[in-house]
Amino acid sequence: MIPSVTRLLSHISENCIMQEAVAQLQEAVTRTQAASQPQPEEAAPQAQPAAQPEEKAQPPAEEKAEPEPETPADPIDELYAKLAQMPDSPEK
């Protein structure tokens, strides 16, 4: 009976690890999708530059020209971004 209990506990442990891995992957996919969609706050200043004084309108344009040095790209996020660009079915 002990070997079967040990096997059962092993399966439960593996299941918990897999559930945690799936949750982390889903979170990474969500972050990747959110990063790939344009933010409405970024689009609004570009659409209405005349509503703001010139001093405030020019620095965001300069900031947009430079890449944003937020956080280094996560390799997992990069892989999911590549995966999202791949076709769903393999070409024959």
Jmol script that loads the backbone (N, CA, C; Angstrom):
load data "model"
ATOM      1  N   MET A   1       0.819  -1.198   0.000  1.00  0.00           N
ATOM      2  CA  MET A   1       0.000   0.000   0.000  1.00  0.00           C
ATOM      3  C   MET A   1       0.863   1.262   0.000  1.00  0.00           C
ATOM      4  N   ILE A   2       1.992   1.231   0.648  1.00  0.00           N
ATOM      5  CA  ILE A   2       2.858   2.402   0.707  1.00  0.00           C
ATOM      6  C   ILE A   2       3.371   2.798  -0.676  1.00  0.00           C
ATOM      7  N   PRO A   3       3.780   1.852  -1.542  1.00  0.00           N
ATOM      8  CA  PRO A   3       4.210   2.275  -2.878  1.00  0.00           C
ATOM      9  C   PRO A   3       3.101   2.991  -3.655  1.00  0.00           C
ATOM     10  N   SER A   4       1.858   2.548  -3.492  1.00  0.00           N
ATOM     11  CA  SER A   4       0.770   3.215  -4.208  1.00  0.00           C
ATOM     12  C   SER A   4       0.531   4.618  -3.649  1.00  0.00           C
ATOM     13  N   VAL A   5       0.667   4.790  -2.343  1.00  0.00           N
ATOM     14  CA  VAL A   5       0.516   6.117  -1.740  1.00  0.00           C
ATOM     15  C   VAL A   5       1.640   7.026  -2.215  1.00  0.00           C
ATOM     16  N   THR A   6       2.851   6.482  -2.261  1.00  0.00           N
ATOM     17  CA  THR A   6       3.995   7.265  -2.741  1.00  0.00           C
ATOM     18  C   THR A   6       3.788   7.682  -4.197  1.00  0.00           C
ATOM     19  N   ARG A   7       3.301   6.761  -5.007  1.00  0.00           N
ATOM     20  CA  ARG A   7       3.032   7.062  -6.415  1.00  0.00           C
ATOM     21  C   ARG A   7       1.947   8.130  -6.534  1.00  0.00           C
ATOM     22  N   LEU A   8       0.913   8.027  -5.734  1.00  0.00           N
ATOM     23  CA  LEU A   8      -0.171   8.999  -5.741  1.00  0.00           C
ATOM     24  C   LEU A   8       0.346  10.386  -5.357  1.00  0.00           C
ATOM     25  N   LEU A   9       1.148  10.440  -4.299  1.00  0.00           N
ATOM     26  CA  LEU A   9       1.723  11.722  -3.875  1.00  0.00           C
ATOM     27  C   LEU A   9       2.635  12.297  -4.956  1.00  0.00           C
ATOM     28  N   SER A  10       3.351  11.432  -5.646  1.00  0.00           N
ATOM     29  CA  SER A  10       4.215  11.877  -6.737  1.00  0.00           C
ATOM     30  C   SER A  10       3.380  12.493  -7.860  1.00  0.00           C
ATOM     31  N   HIS A  11       2.274  11.848  -8.219  1.00  0.00           N
ATOM     32  CA  HIS A  11       1.390  12.379  -9.270  1.00  0.00           C
ATOM     33  C   HIS A  11       0.781  13.708  -8.843  1.00  0.00           C
ATOM     34  N   ILE A  12       0.380  13.808  -7.583  1.00  0.00           N
ATOM     35  CA  ILE A  12      -0.200  15.058  -7.079  1.00  0.00           C
ATOM     36  C   ILE A  12       0.837  16.172  -7.144  1.00  0.00           C
ATOM     37  N   SER A  13       2.066  15.867  -6.733  1.00  0.00           N
ATOM     38  CA  SER A  13       3.139  16.852  -6.767  1.00  0.00           C
ATOM     39  C   SER A  13       3.414  17.305  -8.195  1.00  0.00           C
ATOM     40  N   GLU A  14       3.484  16.346  -9.134  1.00  0.00           N
ATOM     41  CA  GLU A  14       3.709  16.684 -10.537  1.00  0.00           C
ATOM     42  C   GLU A  14       2.573  17.544 -11.077  1.00  0.00           C
ATOM     43  N   ASN A  15       1.344  17.227 -10.679  1.00  0.00           N
ATOM     44  CA  ASN A  15       0.187  17.995 -11.117  1.00  0.00           C
ATOM     45  C   ASN A  15       0.274  19.430 -10.613  1.00  0.00           C
ATOM     46  N   CYS A  16       0.661  19.606  -9.355  1.00  0.00           N
ATOM     47  CA  CYS A  16       0.792  20.953  -8.786  1.00  0.00           C
ATOM     48  C   CYS A  16       1.871  21.743  -9.512  1.00  0.00           C
ATOM     49  N   ILE A  17       2.987  21.087  -9.809  1.00  0.00           N
ATOM     50  CA  ILE A  17       4.072  21.754 -10.525  1.00  0.00           C
ATOM     51  C   ILE A  17       3.597  22.164 -11.919  1.00  0.00           C
ATOM     52  N   MET A  18       2.876  21.283 -12.588  1.00  0.00           N
ATOM     53  CA  MET A  18       2.377  21.586 -13.926  1.00  0.00           C
ATOM     54  C   MET A  18       1.363  22.727 -13.885  1.00  0.00           C
ATOM     55  N   GLN A  19       0.487  22.741 -12.884  1.00  0.00           N
ATOM     56  CA  GLN A  19      -0.486  23.821 -12.766  1.00  0.00           C
ATOM     57  C   GLN A  19       0.218  25.154 -12.544  1.00  0.00           C
ATOM     58  N   GLU A  20       1.257  25.155 -11.724  1.00  0.00           N
ATOM     59  CA  GLU A  20       2.009  26.382 -11.482  1.00  0.00           C
ATOM     60  C   GLU A  20       2.709  26.832 -12.762  1.00  0.00           C
ATOM     61  N   ALA A  21       3.272  25.887 -13.510  1.00  0.00           N
ATOM     62  CA  ALA A  21       3.938  26.226 -14.770  1.00  0.00           C
ATOM     63  C   ALA A  21       2.944  26.791 -15.773  1.00  0.00           C
ATOM     64  N   VAL A  22       1.766  26.203 -15.852  1.00  0.00           N
ATOM     65  CA  VAL A  22       0.732  26.701 -16.767  1.00  0.00           C
ATOM     66  C   VAL A  22       0.316  28.117 -16.373  1.00  0.00           C
ATOM     67  N   ALA A  23       0.165  28.362 -15.080  1.00  0.00           N
ATOM     68  CA  ALA A  23      -0.213  29.701 -14.619  1.00  0.00           C
ATOM     69  C   ALA A  23       0.868  30.718 -14.983  1.00  0.00           C
ATOM     70  N   GLN A  24       2.132  30.346 -14.839  1.00  0.00           N
ATOM     71  CA  GLN A  24       3.217  31.258 -15.191  1.00  0.00           C
ATOM     72  C   GLN A  24       3.249  31.509 -16.691  1.00  0.00           C
ATOM     73  N   LEU A  25       3.004  30.478 -17.477  1.00  0.00           N
ATOM     74  CA  LEU A  25       2.977  30.649 -18.923  1.00  0.00           C
ATOM     75  C   LEU A  25       1.811  31.532 -19.353  1.00  0.00           C
ATOM     76  N   GLN A  26       0.651  31.350 -18.736  1.00  0.00           N
ATOM     77  CA  GLN A  26      -0.503  32.182 -19.065  1.00  0.00           C
ATOM     78  C   GLN A  26      -0.224  33.637 -18.715  1.00  0.00           C
ATOM     79  N   GLU A  27       0.439  33.868 -17.592  1.00  0.00           N
ATOM     80  CA  GLU A  27       0.789  35.228 -17.196  1.00  0.00           C
ATOM     81  C   GLU A  27       1.770  35.842 -18.197  1.00  0.00           C
ATOM     82  N   ALA A  28       2.738  35.058 -18.649  1.00  0.00           N
ATOM     83  CA  ALA A  28       3.700  35.549 -19.640  1.00  0.00           C
ATOM     84  C   ALA A  28       3.006  35.879 -20.953  1.00  0.00           C
ATOM     85  N   VAL A  29       2.063  35.041 -21.368  1.00  0.00           N
ATOM     86  CA  VAL A  29       1.309  35.305 -22.598  1.00  0.00           C
ATOM     87  C   VAL A  29       0.487  36.575 -22.449  1.00  0.00           C
ATOM     88  N   THR A  30      -0.149  36.761 -21.303  1.00  0.00           N
ATOM     89  CA  THR A  30      -0.952  37.959 -21.065  1.00  0.00           C
ATOM     90  C   THR A  30      -0.079  39.208 -21.127  1.00  0.00           C
ATOM     91  N   ARG A  31       1.113  39.148 -20.494  1.00  0.00           N
ATOM     92  CA  ARG A  31       2.018  40.300 -20.530  1.00  0.00           C
ATOM     93  C   ARG A  31       2.489  40.582 -21.947  1.00  0.00           C
ATOM     94  N   THR A  32       2.770  39.531 -22.710  1.00  0.00           N
ATOM     95  CA  THR A  32       3.222  39.704 -24.082  1.00  0.00           C
ATOM     96  C   THR A  32       2.124  40.312 -24.941  1.00  0.00           C
ATOM     97  N   GLN A  33       0.902  39.837 -24.775  1.00  0.00           N
ATOM     98  CA  GLN A  33      -0.216  40.384 -25.544  1.00  0.00           C
ATOM     99  C   GLN A  33      -0.473  41.831 -25.170  1.00  0.00           C
ATOM    100  N   ALA A  34      -0.380  42.151 -23.887  1.00  0.00           N
ATOM    101  CA  ALA A  34      -0.590  43.531 -23.450  1.00  0.00           C
ATOM    102  C   ALA A  34       0.499  44.445 -23.990  1.00  0.00           C
ATOM    103  N   ALA A  35       1.719  43.947 -24.067  1.00  0.00           N
ATOM    104  CA  ALA A  35       2.826  44.755 -24.580  1.00  0.00           C
ATOM    105  C   ALA A  35       2.717  44.959 -26.085  1.00  0.00           C
ATOM    106  N   SER A  36       2.111  44.019 -26.797  1.00  0.00           N
ATOM    107  CA  SER A  36       2.012  44.129 -28.250  1.00  0.00           C
ATOM    108  C   SER A  36       0.846  45.011 -28.699  1.00  0.00           C
ATOM    109  N   GLN A  37      -0.098  45.283 -27.817  1.00  0.00           N
ATOM    110  CA  GLN A  37      -1.232  46.127 -28.175  1.00  0.00           C
ATOM    111  C   GLN A  37      -0.888  47.585 -27.903  1.00  0.00           C
ATOM    112  N   PRO A  38      -1.283  48.509 -28.802  1.00  0.00           N
ATOM    113  CA  PRO A  38      -1.005  49.936 -28.563  1.00  0.00           C
ATOM    114  C   PRO A  38      -1.799  50.448 -27.368  1.00  0.00           C
ATOM    115  N   GLN A  39      -1.144  51.262 -26.584  1.00  0.00           N
ATOM    116  CA  GLN A  39      -1.795  51.830 -25.410  1.00  0.00           C
ATOM    117  C   GLN A  39      -2.575  53.083 -25.816  1.00  0.00           C
ATOM    118  N   PRO A  40      -3.825  53.262 -25.341  1.00  0.00           N
ATOM    119  CA  PRO A  40      -4.609  54.443 -25.707  1.00  0.00           C
ATOM    120  C   PRO A  40      -3.977  55.737 -25.192  1.00  0.00           C
ATOM    121  N   GLU A  41      -3.259  55.699 -24.075  1.00  0.00           N
ATOM    122  CA  GLU A  41      -2.635  56.896 -23.541  1.00  0.00           C
ATOM    123  C   GLU A  41      -1.539  57.394 -24.476  1.00  0.00           C
ATOM    124  N   GLU A  42      -0.851  56.466 -25.156  1.00  0.00           N
ATOM    125  CA  GLU A  42       0.219  56.858 -26.068  1.00  0.00           C
ATOM    126  C   GLU A  42      -0.363  57.450 -27.359  1.00  0.00           C
ATOM    127  N   ALA A  43      -1.502  56.973 -27.789  1.00  0.00           N
ATOM    128  CA  ALA A  43      -2.087  57.441 -29.039  1.00  0.00           C
ATOM    129  C   ALA A  43      -2.715  58.817 -28.886  1.00  0.00           C
ATOM    130  N   ALA A  44      -3.246  59.157 -27.729  1.00  0.00           N
ATOM    131  CA  ALA A  44      -3.933  60.429 -27.532  1.00  0.00           C
ATOM    132  C   ALA A  44      -3.022  61.643 -27.713  1.00  0.00           C
ATOM    133  N   PRO A  45      -1.833  61.708 -27.133  1.00  0.00           N
ATOM    134  CA  PRO A  45      -0.992  62.889 -27.343  1.00  0.00           C
ATOM    135  C   PRO A  45      -0.570  63.060 -28.795  1.00  0.00           C
ATOM    136  N   GLN A  46      -0.405  62.011 -29.537  1.00  0.00           N
ATOM    137  CA  GLN A  46      -0.022  62.120 -30.934  1.00  0.00           C
ATOM    138  C   GLN A  46      -1.191  62.606 -31.786  1.00  0.00           C
ATOM    139  N   ALA A  47      -2.397  62.247 -31.412  1.00  0.00           N
ATOM    140  CA  ALA A  47      -3.568  62.622 -32.188  1.00  0.00           C
ATOM    141  C   ALA A  47      -3.924  64.092 -31.988  1.00  0.00           C
ATOM    142  N   GLN A  48      -3.621  64.682 -30.810  1.00  0.00           N
ATOM    143  CA  GLN A  48      -3.995  66.057 -30.512  1.00  0.00           C
ATOM    144  C   GLN A  48      -2.792  66.870 -30.011  1.00  0.00           C
ATOM    145  N   PRO A  49      -1.771  67.094 -30.843  1.00  0.00           N
ATOM    146  CA  PRO A  49      -0.626  67.861 -30.365  1.00  0.00           C
ATOM    147  C   PRO A  49      -0.927  69.348 -30.207  1.00  0.00           C
ATOM    148  N   ALA A  50      -1.937  69.875 -30.913  1.00  0.00           N
ATOM    149  CA  ALA A  50      -2.247  71.295 -30.839  1.00  0.00           C
ATOM    150  C   ALA A  50      -2.888  71.663 -29.500  1.00  0.00           C
ATOM    151  N   ALA A  51      -3.486  70.732 -28.804  1.00  0.00           N
ATOM    152  CA  ALA A  51      -4.152  71.021 -27.546  1.00  0.00           C
ATOM    153  C   ALA A  51      -3.158  71.262 -26.421  1.00  0.00           C
ATOM    154  N   GLN A  52      -1.898  70.852 -26.609  1.00  0.00           N
ATOM    155  CA  GLN A  52      -0.882  71.017 -25.576  1.00  0.00           C
ATOM    156  C   GLN A  52       0.091  72.113 -25.988  1.00  0.00           C
ATOM    157  N   PRO A  53       0.684  72.801 -25.017  1.00  0.00           N
ATOM    158  CA  PRO A  53       1.729  73.772 -25.361  1.00  0.00           C
ATOM    159  C   PRO A  53       2.900  73.072 -26.047  1.00  0.00           C
ATOM    160  N   GLU A  54       3.680  73.850 -26.830  1.00  0.00           N
ATOM    161  CA  GLU A  54       4.764  73.259 -27.596  1.00  0.00           C
ATOM    162  C   GLU A  54       5.807  72.607 -26.706  1.00  0.00           C
ATOM    163  N   GLU A  55       6.065  73.171 -25.537  1.00  0.00           N
ATOM    164  CA  GLU A  55       7.078  72.617 -24.647  1.00  0.00           C
ATOM    165  C   GLU A  55       6.699  71.201 -24.206  1.00  0.00           C
ATOM    166  N   LYS A  56       5.434  70.977 -23.972  1.00  0.00           N
ATOM    167  CA  LYS A  56       5.000  69.652 -23.527  1.00  0.00           C
ATOM    168  C   LYS A  56       4.862  68.697 -24.707  1.00  0.00           C
ATOM    169  N   ALA A  57       4.575  69.204 -25.896  1.00  0.00           N
ATOM    170  CA  ALA A  57       4.386  68.343 -27.053  1.00  0.00           C
ATOM    171  C   ALA A  57       5.717  67.827 -27.597  1.00  0.00           C
ATOM    172  N   GLN A  58       6.777  68.604 -27.514  1.00  0.00           N
ATOM    173  CA  GLN A  58       8.047  68.203 -28.103  1.00  0.00           C
ATOM    174  C   GLN A  58       8.779  67.104 -27.310  1.00  0.00           C
ATOM    175  N   PRO A  59       8.905  67.176 -25.992  1.00  0.00           N
ATOM    176  CA  PRO A  59       9.642  66.107 -25.298  1.00  0.00           C
ATOM    177  C   PRO A  59       9.078  64.699 -25.502  1.00  0.00           C
ATOM    178  N   PRO A  60       7.746  64.501 -25.500  1.00  0.00           N
ATOM    179  CA  PRO A  60       7.276  63.145 -25.772  1.00  0.00           C
ATOM    180  C   PRO A  60       7.677  62.663 -27.161  1.00  0.00           C
ATOM    181  N   ALA A  61       7.728  63.559 -28.156  1.00  0.00           N
ATOM    182  CA  ALA A  61       8.138  63.162 -29.492  1.00  0.00           C
ATOM    183  C   ALA A  61       9.594  62.712 -29.477  1.00  0.00           C
ATOM    184  N   GLU A  62      10.439  63.397 -28.703  1.00  0.00           N
ATOM    185  CA  GLU A  62      11.838  63.000 -28.597  1.00  0.00           C
ATOM    186  C   GLU A  62      11.955  61.663 -27.860  1.00  0.00           C
ATOM    187  N   GLU A  63      11.127  61.486 -26.828  1.00  0.00           N
ATOM    188  CA  GLU A  63      11.156  60.237 -26.086  1.00  0.00           C
ATOM    189  C   GLU A  63      10.700  59.073 -26.960  1.00  0.00           C
ATOM    190  N   LYS A  64       9.744  59.329 -27.854  1.00  0.00           N
ATOM    191  CA  LYS A  64       9.237  58.274 -28.725  1.00  0.00           C
ATOM    192  C   LYS A  64      10.314  57.839 -29.715  1.00  0.00           C
ATOM    193  N   ALA A  65      11.202  58.765 -30.111  1.00  0.00           N
ATOM    194  CA  ALA A  65      12.241  58.428 -31.070  1.00  0.00           C
ATOM    195  C   ALA A  65      13.239  57.453 -30.467  1.00  0.00           C
ATOM    196  N   GLU A  66      13.483  57.525 -29.162  1.00  0.00           N
ATOM    197  CA  GLU A  66      14.427  56.630 -28.507  1.00  0.00           C
ATOM    198  C   GLU A  66      13.692  55.381 -28.026  1.00  0.00           C
ATOM    199  N   PRO A  67      14.341  54.227 -28.085  1.00  0.00           N
ATOM    200  CA  PRO A  67      13.705  53.031 -27.516  1.00  0.00           C
ATOM    201  C   PRO A  67      13.597  53.167 -26.003  1.00  0.00           C
ATOM    202  N   GLU A  68      12.483  52.695 -25.480  1.00  0.00           N
ATOM    203  CA  GLU A  68      12.245  52.816 -24.043  1.00  0.00           C
ATOM    204  C   GLU A  68      13.069  51.773 -23.295  1.00  0.00           C
ATOM    205  N   PRO A  69      13.960  52.200 -22.398  1.00  0.00           N
ATOM    206  CA  PRO A  69      14.774  51.247 -21.650  1.00  0.00           C
ATOM    207  C   PRO A  69      14.068  50.774 -20.382  1.00  0.00           C
ATOM    208  N   GLU A  70      12.940  50.116 -20.528  1.00  0.00           N
ATOM    209  CA  GLU A  70      12.185  49.668 -19.364  1.00  0.00           C
ATOM    210  C   GLU A  70      12.953  48.553 -18.670  1.00  0.00           C
ATOM    211  N   THR A  71      12.533  47.345 -18.832  1.00  0.00           N
ATOM    212  CA  THR A  71      13.233  46.215 -18.236  1.00  0.00           C
ATOM    213  C   THR A  71      13.809  45.379 -19.367  1.00  0.00           C
ATOM    214  N   PRO A  72      14.888  44.670 -19.098  1.00  0.00           N
ATOM    215  CA  PRO A  72      15.424  43.811 -20.153  1.00  0.00           C
ATOM    216  C   PRO A  72      14.381  42.777 -20.587  1.00  0.00           C
ATOM    217  N   ALA A  73      14.405  42.451 -21.857  1.00  0.00           N
ATOM    218  CA  ALA A  73      13.412  41.515 -22.390  1.00  0.00           C
ATOM    219  C   ALA A  73      13.585  40.145 -21.743  1.00  0.00           C
ATOM    220  N   ASP A  74      12.483  39.575 -21.344  1.00  0.00           N
ATOM    221  CA  ASP A  74      12.482  38.247 -20.745  1.00  0.00           C
ATOM    222  C   ASP A  74      12.558  37.222 -21.876  1.00  0.00           C
ATOM    223  N   PRO A  75      13.503  36.289 -21.817  1.00  0.00           N
ATOM    224  CA  PRO A  75      13.612  35.303 -22.908  1.00  0.00           C
ATOM    225  C   PRO A  75      12.330  34.520 -23.136  1.00  0.00           C
ATOM    226  N   ILE A  76      11.600  34.233 -22.074  1.00  0.00           N
ATOM    227  CA  ILE A  76      10.346  33.500 -22.228  1.00  0.00           C
ATOM    228  C   ILE A  76       9.340  34.351 -22.996  1.00  0.00           C
ATOM    229  N   ASP A  77       9.271  35.650 -22.672  1.00  0.00           N
ATOM    230  CA  ASP A  77       8.366  36.537 -23.389  1.00  0.00           C
ATOM    231  C   ASP A  77       8.738  36.617 -24.866  1.00  0.00           C
ATOM    232  N   GLU A  78      10.040  36.641 -25.163  1.00  0.00           N
ATOM    233  CA  GLU A  78      10.471  36.687 -26.559  1.00  0.00           C
ATOM    234  C   GLU A  78      10.060  35.417 -27.298  1.00  0.00           C
ATOM    235  N   LEU A  79      10.198  34.274 -26.637  1.00  0.00           N
ATOM    236  CA  LEU A  79       9.792  33.019 -27.269  1.00  0.00           C
ATOM    237  C   LEU A  79       8.292  32.988 -27.533  1.00  0.00           C
ATOM    238  N   TYR A  80       7.511  33.469 -26.582  1.00  0.00           N
ATOM    239  CA  TYR A  80       6.063  33.487 -26.792  1.00  0.00           C
ATOM    240  C   TYR A  80       5.671  34.476 -27.869  1.00  0.00           C
ATOM    241  N   ALA A  81       6.415  35.573 -27.982  1.00  0.00           N
ATOM    242  CA  ALA A  81       6.130  36.524 -29.053  1.00  0.00           C
ATOM    243  C   ALA A  81       6.392  35.879 -30.410  1.00  0.00           C
ATOM    244  N   LYS A  82       7.494  35.126 -30.506  1.00  0.00           N
ATOM    245  CA  LYS A  82       7.788  34.417 -31.753  1.00  0.00           C
ATOM    246  C   LYS A  82       6.737  33.347 -32.022  1.00  0.00           C
ATOM    247  N   LEU A  83       6.327  32.649 -30.973  1.00  0.00           N
ATOM    248  CA  LEU A  83       5.320  31.605 -31.113  1.00  0.00           C
ATOM    249  C   LEU A  83       3.991  32.190 -31.586  1.00  0.00           C
ATOM    250  N   ALA A  84       3.645  33.358 -31.083  1.00  0.00           N
ATOM    251  CA  ALA A  84       2.385  33.994 -31.475  1.00  0.00           C
ATOM    252  C   ALA A  84       2.397  34.397 -32.947  1.00  0.00           C
ATOM    253  N   GLN A  85       3.572  34.660 -33.496  1.00  0.00           N
ATOM    254  CA  GLN A  85       3.673  35.068 -34.900  1.00  0.00           C
ATOM    255  C   GLN A  85       3.656  33.877 -35.849  1.00  0.00           C
ATOM    256  N   MET A  86       3.869  32.686 -35.315  1.00  0.00           N
ATOM    257  CA  MET A  86       3.896  31.489 -36.161  1.00  0.00           C
ATOM    258  C   MET A  86       2.476  31.090 -36.553  1.00  0.00           C
ATOM    259  N   PRO A  87       2.316  30.491 -37.731  1.00  0.00           N
ATOM    260  CA  PRO A  87       0.979  30.009 -38.124  1.00  0.00           C
ATOM    261  C   PRO A  87       0.539  28.875 -37.208  1.00  0.00           C
ATOM    262  N   ASP A  88      -0.787  28.760 -37.058  1.00  0.00           N
ATOM    263  CA  ASP A  88      -1.340  27.748 -36.161  1.00  0.00           C
ATOM    264  C   ASP A  88      -1.094  26.330 -36.658  1.00  0.00           C
ATOM    265  N   SER A  89      -1.185  26.128 -37.953  1.00  0.00           N
ATOM    266  CA  SER A  89      -0.990  24.776 -38.492  1.00  0.00           C
ATOM    267  C   SER A  89       0.271  24.760 -39.344  1.00  0.00           C
ATOM    268  N   PRO A  90       1.026  23.694 -39.282  1.00  0.00           N
ATOM    269  CA  PRO A  90       2.241  23.615 -40.109  1.00  0.00           C
ATOM    270  C   PRO A  90       1.884  23.515 -41.586  1.00  0.00           C
ATOM    271  N   GLU A  91       2.698  24.192 -42.389  1.00  0.00           N
ATOM    272  CA  GLU A  91       2.464  24.148 -43.832  1.00  0.00           C
ATOM    273  C   GLU A  91       2.998  22.837 -44.385  1.00  0.00           C
ATOM    274  N   LYS A  92       2.280  22.267 -45.341  1.00  0.00           N
ATOM    275  CA  LYS A  92       2.704  20.982 -45.916  1.00  0.00           C
ATOM    276  C   LYS A  92       3.262  21.191 -47.301  1.00  0.00           C
TER     277      LYS A  92
END
end "model"
wireframe off; spacefill off
backbone 0.3
color backbone group
